[in-house]
Amino acid sequence: MKNMLLFILCIGFISASAQTVPFSLDLQEVNAPGLPAVHSYAKAQAGDKWLIVAGRVDGLHSLFPNQAFSFTEQNNNIFVIDTSTWNVWQSSLYYVPYQIRQSLSATNTEFYQRGNYLYVIGGFGFDSLNSVKKTFSTLTALDVDGLISEIVSGGNDLAPYMRQISDTMFAVAGGKIESIGSKVYLAGGQDFSGLYTKLNAGLYTQHYMNSITGFDLNDDGINISVNNFVMNIDTVNFHRRDLNCAPWISSSNEEGFAVYGGVFQYDHDTPYQNPIYVTQNGITVDASFEQKTSQYQCPVIPLYDSAANDMYSVFIAGMSLYYFDSVTQALKEDTMVPFIKDISTLIHHANGTTDEVILPVQFPQLGGANAEFFQNTSLQHYENGVMKLRTFTQPVLLGYIFGGMTSIAGNDGVTSPSNKCYRVILEPDFGSGISPVSSKKNIRFYPNPSEDATQLIINIPCAELKEIKIIDALNHVVAMLHSQISSGSETRIRINTKNFPAGIYSVIVQTQFQSFTSRLAIVR
């Protein structure tokens, strides 16, 4: 079985302030070769199942007008993925009415899930009736449970689970949707129609929204209506598309969301670097901080430390104005905005300042652009979705990273859609003994997390060892390993975990003088 395990130890960061974070991350590739290769899609979650619609099944768009955003490479299917088995089902959008089919085949739509409904807004695609490429002005409500049930059963009667309205306010592609309480916000994006090319030459029209617009979305399950639009316009700072948005909590514990990166600036084709913070009390552009990496849309993982009042936003690769140069051991600017492997974290501190740190281990591919993060909804989180970091006392599955685009080179490389999926597992380390440095130096598992097997590596003189036991979450001893201890200063014990239920296990190594504890995550 192919396993790719990346251990991201959060020490030794690239940061002017030598800042650290109180956790480490593991990324482990899921063994699921049957997943669809797709990027720039809309998604919803229902228990163990994902619903995926819209987006594209090619790589990065061409700059030649007759080739860019070809309608033959639109995602014309709705996929259902079961994360408990990694089975995949699909149904064609050709079974739904024309207008809905066209808009749900678009790319770079804005989407938002509220309860059982996934709302898909705008997006750029091909209007086959009028033979034109355009930004759609629709909002489509999808009954998530209904569609999943119909598609998994092999049915194609999709239309009863879809409703659609149209409004010129929704003619937006490459923006983002977030919410604060009951209010929905549409941030950034553009209205683009025509043939895409680097130089216009009269082949297209393009209008940036230059706004963060709040509105009320009303839906009783039958009728949809929208009203109370409030446009916050800033032609300088909000002139962004293909940006990142993620839930955010301020240093005063106010819930909201943050806008990061996005392209392009007026006078040169580079990303924006100043974050924008949105709460019920207003919108703030942080002119004091410039984000160096991952300004193009990529997965963002939000975590809040309620003890320190620090907000952590983890960015998974994507495309970036800077990348980490392994030769010079420093960040290097590339105005071509290449694909990168770097994984970074923005830390917004209680005093209002921000640090950016680069993790020393990279994403396995030049990729992450237009991929999505599927959050583990069973974890404790704030109303806006930010996960409560201090509730984690042992390794925990934060969620999954799926899809997106990959490239064989940072710039001008062959690109393709990805069907890779990675588990994201966090291990907290608040300096409280959960994962003490002394234990990490003396005992560790590799790989960790594990599916079928792992090695327990012990750096303790053999003569001092007395017994080793593995304990499950219910404090039951599931294995005793003292009879397997070998001679030498380093002991390696292979543990078959194939028959262990998924979960978090503790290993206790008892010596003549003290005991050491570590944790093992077993995933399926």
Buried (B, 14 or more C-beta within 10 A) or exposed (E): EEBBBBBBBBEEBBBEEEBBBBBBBBBBBBEBEEBBBBBBBBBBBBEEBBBBBBBBBBBBBBEEBEEBBBBEBBBBBBBBBBBEEBEBBBBEBEBBEEBBBBBBBBBBBBBBBBEBBBBBBBBBBBBEEEEEBBBBBBBBBBBBBBBBBBBBEEEEEBEEBBBBBBBEBBBBBBBBBBBBEEBBBBBBBBBBBBBBBEEEEEEBEEEBBBBBBBBEBEBEEEEBEBEEEEEBEEEEBBBBBBBBBBBBBBBEEEBBBBBBBBBBBEEEEBBBBBBBBBBEEEBBBBEEBBBBBBBBBBBBBBBBBEEBBBBBBBBBBBBBBBBBEEEEEEBEEBEEBBBBBBBBBBBBBBEEEBBBBBBBBBBBBBBBBBBBBBBBEEBEBBEBBBBBBBEBEBBBBBBBBBBBBBBEEBEEBEBBBBBBBBBBBBBBBBEEEBBBEEBBEBBBBEBBBBBBEBBBBBEBBEEEBEBBBBBBEEEEEEBEBEEBBEEEEEBEBEBEBEEBEEBBBBBBBBBEEEEBBBBBBBBB
